[in-house]
Every structure is written in C-alpha cells, then in structure tokens.
C-alpha cells in the first residue's frame, strides 16, 4: 500500500486487502489525504463486512476462495465509479 507512489496520477485505485483486518492504518490514511489534496480522485477498496465474513479467519484457506471472490466482486461498483 504505497499509495504515495501515485502522486502524479489523476485517478488512484488502492487495493488494501488486509487493512481492515489490522484496523486503521495512519500511514495509508495520510497518503490518501495527500493524494486527494493534490487533486487525485482516490478509491480505497478494503474488505467490507460481507467480504471479511467470506474470507474468514484464515486468508489462505482455499475452501473460502469462491465466496471471497463473490464478496469482492460485489464491491466492484466502487472501482467502476472511479473510471466513470
């Protein structure tokens, strides 16, 4: 999650699949704030409640892949809005 590397981009999509599991990430928040202050449109995608439930406690459990993929796909509108 090195969002600061996108400093000159007009649109920035940040995928942070583990940030929700570890709680607030001040460094990432500061990077996103700086991007927005510079005029970038920024979308941060982290697992929502449904995705966290689908993923379960073990992110490496292959039996949960299909459900996790469906839950992630349900969040695709956030990504699409960035490019609209």
C-alpha positions in Angstrom: 0.0 0.0 0.0 2.4 2.6 -1.3 -0.2 5.0 -2.4 2.3 7.8 -2.3 3.9 6.3 -5.5 0.8 7.5 -7.4 1.5 11.2 -6.6 1.1 12.4 -10.1 -2.0 10.3 -11.1 -5.4 11.8 -11.7 -7.1 8.6 -10.6 -5.8 6.2 -7.9 -7.2 2.8 -7.0 -5.8 1.4 -3.8 -6.5 -2.2 -3.0 -5.8 -2.9 0.6 -7.0 -6.4 1.2 -5.6 -6.7 4.7 -6.1 -3.2 6.1 -9.5 -3.9 7.5 -8.1 -6.9 9.4 -5.4 -4.7 11.1 -7.5 -1.7 11.9 -6.8 1.9 11.0 -3.6 2.5 9.1 -2.4 6.0 9.8 0.3 6.0 7.1 -2.1 4.9 4.4 -4.7 7.5 5.5 -2.0 10.2 5.3 -1.0 9.1 1.9 -4.6 9.1 0.6 -5.2 12.5 2.2 -2.1 13.9 0.4 -3.3 12.4 -3.0 -6.7 14.0 -2.6 -5.2 17.3 -1.5 -3.2 17.2 -4.8 -6.3 16.7 -6.8 -6.4 13.0 -7.4 -9.6 11.0 -7.3 -8.9 8.2 -4.9 -10.8 5.0 -4.3 -9.7 2.7 -1.4 -11.0 -0.8 -1.6 -10.8 -2.9 1.6 -12.9 -5.9 2.5 -16.3 -4.9 3.7 -18.2 -6.9 6.4 -19.5 -9.4 3.8 -16.0 -9.9 2.4 -14.5 -10.4 5.8 -17.1 -13.0 6.6 -16.5 -14.8 3.3 -12.7 -14.7 3.8 -12.9 -16.0 7.3 -10.1 -16.1 9.9 -7.5 -17.8 7.6 -6.9 -15.7 4.4 -5.1 -18.7 2.9 -7.9 -21.2 3.3 -8.5 -22.4 -0.3 -12.0 -23.6 0.6 -13.1 -20.0 1.0 -11.9 -18.7 -2.3 -15.2 -18.8 -4.2 -17.1 -17.0 -1.5 -14.4 -14.4 -1.1 -14.3 -13.8 -4.8 -18.1 -13.3 -4.9 -17.9 -10.9 -2.0 -15.1 -9.0 -3.6 -17.0 -8.8 -6.9 -19.9 -7.3 -5.1 -17.6 -4.3 -4.2 -16.8 -3.7 -7.9 -19.1 -0.6 -8.1 -16.6 1.3 -6.0 -14.0 0.6 -8.6 -16.3 1.4 -11.6 -17.2 4.7 -10.1 -13.5 5.8 -10.3 -13.5 5.4 -14.0 -16.9 6.8 -14.7 
